[in-house]
Every structure is written in structure tokens, then in C-alpha cells.
């Protein structure tokens, strides 16, 4: 007979992790931007084609001609293209769509603060931070739109009807490109704010920031405390400082308030009765 007794050094159940409900959004970041972000209370906005996902801003163009043609007509190729379709016009349409997309900038959030891959990709391999915002109060800019990303195995589609589709009708379809990503990214649970702007940094409402989560490998605690204290003094806020912590017995991350980093050598202490021990 054997039994494990939790080592009290690693028994953190009595403290309990911080729980966040659906009114919060999270943005992972590198520490080097931390001081500037709090000082200016601005977040970075970027064009889709500058994101790390190869398929950002990719789409399938569906071109519908108004010429009276049959299915057989579409099966006959001439010089590598359809004889009754102006391929230069299709190229011009794609360039227009791409230019419209370039005018739109996006900033990204997640609905979870505990995704290890996001800490690795966006927060300097767990050495960075994660901002905690109240979702409905982040931006006062009425020109910004909001969407929850949809994950799919198919590219978004843009429909163009020859002789009918205008620039504005094309522009109205861009949301499908902005809100669609490969289902391989579904773990991010992403939410986006976007709009037409020439600025790469836009102000967020100071009181919408509720907490800063330090990564599991974050070491500059004194600096973080200083920046947060200055921010709270300047904006009459109560931003809290939390830490992302590895679970002692599973492949999960939890968030704790001012909790020390646990050792990477988690263990439990147990005993067994040699008389009843059977191999």
C-alpha cells in the first residue's frame, strides 16, 4: 500500500488562483515596451500583412462576369486564361482590396491569460507581461470596430460582380478577412479592435487597465512595481500586479497575486507499507 502526501511547500490550493470572467481581455507583450506603454497609455496597431501569420490578409476572390456564358465557355482556355475575362481587371481588383486592407490597422487581444504558447510567442518566452483590460472600456475612439476571430480551414471569400460591385461594397466585405484565421490558431481565442488610421499607436482609456500579469520567468519585479505605482498615482487607478505560475502537477498556467515563482523541480512526498507493497 502506498500513499502520496502533498509537500506543503508546493501546496498552493489554500491561496487559490485569480479568476477572470468574460468582461476582461488580455494582451501579451514584451517587457521592453512596458514603461512606454504605461507612460503614454497607448497600444500598438499594425496592418494585417505585417503580422506573423503567413495567411493574414489572404483571401479567395470570386469574380462573377455579367457576360452571357455557359459552363462550357468557362472550360475553354485561351493563352492560359479565359478569353472573355479581362485578367488585368482582376489584378486591379485585387490591388484595390489590398490597398483598402493596408489602410486598416489592428490590435489583438486574447480571452485567456493562461495560454503557454502565447506567453512564448508574444511575451518573450514567459519573461514578458500580460495586460488585463476591461473589455468594454478599452477605447473611446468611436472609429474603431471590434470582432471576435473566427477560425476556419478555408480562406475568407470576397465576391465581385462585374458591373455591379463598387469600392464601398468591396470595403464592406473586408471584415471577413480581418476576422478569419486558420483553425490552427484557435488556441489564441483572439479578439480584435481595428479601424482606418495612419497611426501605429492609439490611446487606451487609463481606467480600463485593471492588472498586469508578470510571466513565469519574469525577474524585474522592482521595476514592474515602480511602473505600476507611478501609473496608479498618475491616473487614480488601482492596477494590480499578478504573476503567471506553472501548475505543480499539470501542464497548465495559473495566475496568482504576488506569488513567488515555484521551483521547476516539483515533487510530492509519500510513504508505502513494505508488507503490503506488491511490484
Secondary structure by P-SEA (a helix, b strand, c coil): cbbbbccccccccccccccccccbbbbbbbccaaaaaaaccbbbbbcccccccccccbbbbbbbbcccccccccccccccccccccaaaaaaaaaaaaaaaaaccbbbbbcccccaaaaaccccccccbbbbbccccccccccbbbbccccccccbbbbbccccccaaaaaaaccccccccccccccccbbbbcccccccccccccccccbbbbcccccaaaaaaaaaaaaaaacccbbbbbbbbccccccbbbbbccccccccccccccccccccccc
